[in-house]
Amino acid sequence: MEAYCLKCREKREMLNATPITMKNGKPATEGKCPVCGTRMFKIGAAKA
């Protein structure tokens, strides 16, 4: 899944993308940037 890296300031493919649930109950996806290792986050359910 592709997400925006705030450190690199580019869209990149997430490593170890895992579906999570935010505090308000909505789905999101969390992973790591393959270049800098920063945590990446994308709101919305991951496409299977």
Biopython code that builds the backbone (N, CA, C, O; Angstrom):
import numpy as np
from Bio.PDB.StructureBuilder import StructureBuilder

atoms = [
    (1, "MET", "N", (0.845, -1.168, 0.000)),
    (1, "MET", "CA", (0.000, 0.000, 0.000)),
    (1, "MET", "C", (0.894, 1.235, 0.000)),
    (1, "MET", "O", (1.924, 1.268, 0.674)),
    (2, "GLU", "N", (0.496, 2.234, -0.751)),
    (2, "GLU", "CA", (1.265, 3.464, -0.864)),
    (2, "GLU", "C", (0.783, 4.491, 0.152)),
    (2, "GLU", "O", (-0.420, 4.641, 0.366)),
    (3, "ALA", "N", (1.716, 5.192, 0.774)),
    (3, "ALA", "CA", (1.394, 6.236, 1.748)),
    (3, "ALA", "C", (2.435, 7.338, 1.641)),
    (3, "ALA", "O", (3.489, 7.150, 1.033)),
    (4, "TYR", "N", (2.136, 8.494, 2.239)),
    (4, "TYR", "CA", (3.023, 9.643, 2.196)),
    (4, "TYR", "C", (3.960, 9.622, 3.400)),
    (4, "TYR", "O", (3.510, 9.520, 4.542)),
    (5, "CYS", "N", (5.264, 9.720, 3.140)),
    (5, "CYS", "CA", (6.256, 9.780, 4.210)),
    (5, "CYS", "C", (6.510, 11.248, 4.546)),
    (5, "CYS", "O", (6.905, 12.025, 3.677)),
    (6, "LEU", "N", (6.286, 11.626, 5.794)),
    (6, "LEU", "CA", (6.464, 13.017, 6.204)),
    (6, "LEU", "C", (7.937, 13.422, 6.242)),
    (6, "LEU", "O", (8.260, 14.594, 6.052)),
    (7, "LYS", "N", (8.818, 12.476, 6.483)),
    (7, "LYS", "CA", (10.245, 12.793, 6.548)),
    (7, "LYS", "C", (10.855, 12.936, 5.146)),
    (7, "LYS", "O", (11.590, 13.887, 4.882)),
    (8, "CYS", "N", (10.548, 11.992, 4.253)),
    (8, "CYS", "CA", (11.068, 12.022, 2.874)),
    (8, "CYS", "C", (10.283, 12.995, 1.988)),
    (8, "CYS", "O", (10.785, 13.455, 0.963)),
    (9, "ARG", "N", (9.050, 13.301, 2.393)),
    (9, "ARG", "CA", (8.133, 14.151, 1.620)),
    (9, "ARG", "C", (7.848, 13.576, 0.232)),
    (9, "ARG", "O", (7.825, 14.292, -0.768)),
    (10, "GLU", "N", (7.631, 12.258, 0.208)),
    (10, "GLU", "CA", (7.288, 11.554, -1.026)),
    (10, "GLU", "C", (6.348, 10.410, -0.709)),
    (10, "GLU", "O", (6.315, 9.903, 0.412)),
    (11, "LYS", "N", (5.573, 10.004, -1.728)),
    (11, "LYS", "CA", (4.745, 8.811, -1.585)),
    (11, "LYS", "C", (5.631, 7.601, -1.819)),
    (11, "LYS", "O", (6.384, 7.540, -2.790)),
    (12, "ARG", "N", (5.526, 6.637, -0.911)),
    (12, "ARG", "CA", (6.320, 5.412, -1.021)),
    (12, "ARG", "C", (5.458, 4.216, -0.630)),
    (12, "ARG", "O", (4.418, 4.354, 0.015)),
    (13, "GLU", "N", (5.921, 3.046, -1.040)),
    (13, "GLU", "CA", (5.253, 1.798, -0.681)),
    (13, "GLU", "C", (5.601, 1.466, 0.765)),
    (13, "GLU", "O", (6.775, 1.465, 1.137)),
    (14, "MET", "N", (4.590, 1.183, 1.583)),
    (14, "MET", "CA", (4.797, 0.883, 2.999)),
    (14, "MET", "C", (5.383, -0.507, 3.205)),
    (14, "MET", "O", (5.026, -1.449, 2.496)),
    (15, "LEU", "N", (6.274, -0.632, 4.167)),
    (15, "LEU", "CA", (6.763, -1.945, 4.596)),
    (15, "LEU", "C", (5.965, -2.365, 5.822)),
    (15, "LEU", "O", (5.597, -1.520, 6.638)),
    (16, "ASN", "N", (5.699, -3.640, 5.959)),
    (16, "ASN", "CA", (4.981, -4.194, 7.115)),
    (16, "ASN", "C", (3.664, -3.476, 7.368)),
    (16, "ASN", "O", (3.355, -3.123, 8.506)),
    (17, "ALA", "N", (2.885, -3.258, 6.310)),
    (17, "ALA", "CA", (1.588, -2.585, 6.445)),
    (17, "ALA", "C", (0.648, -3.461, 7.262)),
    (17, "ALA", "O", (0.381, -4.608, 6.901)),
    (18, "THR", "N", (0.148, -2.910, 8.368)),
    (18, "THR", "CA", (-0.766, -3.654, 9.231)),
    (18, "THR", "C", (-2.030, -2.834, 9.454)),
    (18, "THR", "O", (-1.949, -1.637, 9.732)),
    (19, "PRO", "N", (-3.192, -3.463, 9.336)),
    (19, "PRO", "CA", (-4.441, -2.743, 9.601)),
    (19, "PRO", "C", (-4.606, -2.494, 11.096)),
    (19, "PRO", "O", (-4.351, -3.380, 11.911)),
    (20, "ILE", "N", (-5.030, -1.300, 11.447)),
    (20, "ILE", "CA", (-5.272, -0.933, 12.842)),
    (20, "ILE", "C", (-6.627, -0.241, 12.940)),
    (20, "ILE", "O", (-7.245, 0.071, 11.921)),
    (21, "THR", "N", (-7.081, -0.005, 14.147)),
    (21, "THR", "CA", (-8.313, 0.745, 14.383)),
    (21, "THR", "C", (-7.951, 1.968, 15.213)),
    (21, "THR", "O", (-7.310, 1.858, 16.258)),
    (22, "MET", "N", (-8.371, 3.134, 14.734)),
    (22, "MET", "CA", (-8.077, 4.375, 15.456)),
    (22, "MET", "C", (-8.980, 4.485, 16.689)),
    (22, "MET", "O", (-9.908, 3.694, 16.856)),
    (23, "LYS", "N", (-8.699, 5.474, 17.553)),
    (23, "LYS", "CA", (-9.468, 5.658, 18.778)),
    (23, "LYS", "C", (-10.950, 5.876, 18.509)),
    (23, "LYS", "O", (-11.796, 5.476, 19.310)),
    (24, "ASN", "N", (-11.271, 6.519, 17.366)),
    (24, "ASN", "CA", (-12.676, 6.782, 17.044)),
    (24, "ASN", "C", (-13.363, 5.594, 16.376)),
    (24, "ASN", "O", (-14.529, 5.696, 15.993)),
    (25, "GLY", "N", (-12.659, 4.466, 16.229)),
    (25, "GLY", "CA", (-13.254, 3.259, 15.690)),
    (25, "GLY", "C", (-13.110, 3.086, 14.186)),
    (25, "GLY", "O", (-13.545, 2.071, 13.642)),
    (26, "LYS", "N", (-12.511, 4.049, 13.506)),
    (26, "LYS", "CA", (-12.355, 3.959, 12.045)),
    (26, "LYS", "C", (-11.086, 3.184, 11.696)),
    (26, "LYS", "O", (-10.121, 3.187, 12.461)),
    (27, "PRO", "N", (-11.090, 2.519, 10.535)),
    (27, "PRO", "CA", (-9.928, 1.726, 10.136)),
    (27, "PRO", "C", (-8.796, 2.603, 9.593)),
    (27, "PRO", "O", (-9.034, 3.685, 9.054)),
    (28, "ALA", "N", (-7.574, 2.118, 9.744)),
    (28, "ALA", "CA", (-6.389, 2.785, 9.217)),
    (28, "ALA", "C", (-5.323, 1.723, 8.958)),
    (28, "ALA", "O", (-5.473, 0.566, 9.351)),
    (29, "THR", "N", (-4.241, 2.136, 8.288)),
    (29, "THR", "CA", (-3.133, 1.236, 8.009)),
    (29, "THR", "C", (-1.853, 1.907, 8.466)),
    (29, "THR", "O", (-1.648, 3.098, 8.234)),
    (30, "GLU", "N", (-0.991, 1.136, 9.119)),
    (30, "GLU", "CA", (0.262, 1.664, 9.652)),
    (30, "GLU", "C", (1.412, 0.810, 9.139)),
    (30, "GLU", "O", (1.284, -0.410, 9.032)),
    (31, "GLY", "N", (2.536, 1.447, 8.822)),
    (31, "GLY", "CA", (3.704, 0.721, 8.353)),
    (31, "GLY", "C", (4.958, 1.559, 8.519)),
    (31, "GLY", "O", (4.961, 2.543, 9.258)),
    (32, "LYS", "N", (6.028, 1.166, 7.828)),
    (32, "LYS", "CA", (7.293, 1.894, 7.895)),
    (32, "LYS", "C", (7.748, 2.282, 6.501)),
    (32, "LYS", "O", (7.454, 1.599, 5.520)),
    (33, "CYS", "N", (8.480, 3.402, 6.429)),
    (33, "CYS", "CA", (9.063, 3.867, 5.165)),
    (33, "CYS", "C", (10.268, 2.980, 4.839)),
    (33, "CYS", "O", (11.107, 2.745, 5.709)),
    (34, "PRO", "N", (10.368, 2.485, 3.600)),
    (34, "PRO", "CA", (11.489, 1.611, 3.253)),
    (34, "PRO", "C", (12.822, 2.351, 3.174)),
    (34, "PRO", "O", (13.872, 1.713, 3.250)),
    (35, "VAL", "N", (12.812, 3.666, 3.025)),
    (35, "VAL", "CA", (14.044, 4.438, 2.871)),
    (35, "VAL", "C", (14.579, 4.940, 4.218)),
    (35, "VAL", "O", (15.740, 4.704, 4.553)),
    (36, "CYS", "N", (13.727, 5.634, 4.990)),
    (36, "CYS", "CA", (14.204, 6.261, 6.227)),
    (36, "CYS", "C", (13.745, 5.550, 7.494)),
    (36, "CYS", "O", (14.273, 5.828, 8.570)),
    (37, "GLY", "N", (12.779, 4.643, 7.398)),
    (37, "GLY", "CA", (12.323, 3.889, 8.558)),
    (37, "GLY", "C", (11.296, 4.598, 9.418)),
    (37, "GLY", "O", (10.913, 4.083, 10.469)),
    (38, "THR", "N", (10.840, 5.771, 8.994)),
    (38, "THR", "CA", (9.839, 6.523, 9.735)),
    (38, "THR", "C", (8.490, 5.810, 9.681)),
    (38, "THR", "O", (8.172, 5.147, 8.694)),
    (39, "ARG", "N", (7.701, 5.948, 10.741)),
    (39, "ARG", "CA", (6.361, 5.354, 10.777)),
    (39, "ARG", "C", (5.461, 6.072, 9.771)),
    (39, "ARG", "O", (5.416, 7.302, 9.736)),
    (40, "MET", "N", (4.749, 5.300, 8.959)),
    (40, "MET", "CA", (3.819, 5.838, 7.968)),
    (40, "MET", "C", (2.412, 5.456, 8.382)),
    (40, "MET", "O", (2.210, 4.434, 9.038)),
    (41, "PHE", "N", (1.450, 6.259, 8.008)),
    (41, "PHE", "CA", (0.091, 6.077, 8.448)),
    (41, "PHE", "C", (-0.862, 6.486, 7.340)),
    (41, "PHE", "O", (-0.675, 7.539, 6.731)),
    (42, "LYS", "N", (-1.875, 5.684, 7.064)),
    (42, "LYS", "CA", (-2.859, 6.025, 6.042)),
    (42, "LYS", "C", (-4.247, 5.708, 6.591)),
    (42, "LYS", "O", (-4.510, 4.588, 7.030)),
    (43, "ILE", "N", (-5.120, 6.693, 6.561)),
    (43, "ILE", "CA", (-6.495, 6.517, 7.052)),
    (43, "ILE", "C", (-7.301, 5.789, 5.993)),
    (43, "ILE", "O", (-7.205, 6.097, 4.805)),
    (44, "GLY", "N", (-8.095, 4.821, 6.427)),
    (44, "GLY", "CA", (-8.932, 4.032, 5.530)),
    (44, "GLY", "C", (-8.519, 2.579, 5.554)),
    (44, "GLY", "O", (-7.378, 2.240, 5.868)),
    (45, "ALA", "N", (-9.464, 1.733, 5.220)),
    (45, "ALA", "CA", (-9.216, 0.291, 5.232)),
    (45, "ALA", "C", (-8.253, -0.096, 4.121)),
    (45, "ALA", "O", (-8.307, 0.466, 3.027)),
    (46, "ALA", "N", (-7.381, -1.045, 4.392)),
    (46, "ALA", "CA", (-6.426, -1.550, 3.396)),
    (46, "ALA", "C", (-7.175, -2.412, 2.398)),
    (46, "ALA", "O", (-8.075, -3.165, 2.769)),
    (47, "LYS", "N", (-6.802, -2.301, 1.131)),
    (47, "LYS", "CA", (-7.413, -3.138, 0.098)),
    (47, "LYS", "C", (-6.816, -4.522, 0.177)),
    (47, "LYS", "O", (-5.597, -4.684, 0.233)),
    (48, "ALA", "N", (-7.668, -5.504, 0.181)),
    (48, "ALA", "CA", (-7.206, -6.888, 0.313)),
    (48, "ALA", "C", (-6.677, -7.443, -0.982)),
    (48, "ALA", "O", (-6.252, -8.597, -1.031)),
]
sb = StructureBuilder()
sb.init_structure("model")
sb.init_model(0)
sb.init_chain("A")
sb.init_seg("    ")
for serial, (resi, resn, name, xyz) in enumerate(atoms, 1):
    if name == "N":
        sb.init_residue(resn, " ", resi, " ")
    sb.init_atom(name, np.array(xyz, "f"), 0.0, 1.0, " ", f" {name:<3s}", serial, name[0])
structure = sb.get_structure()
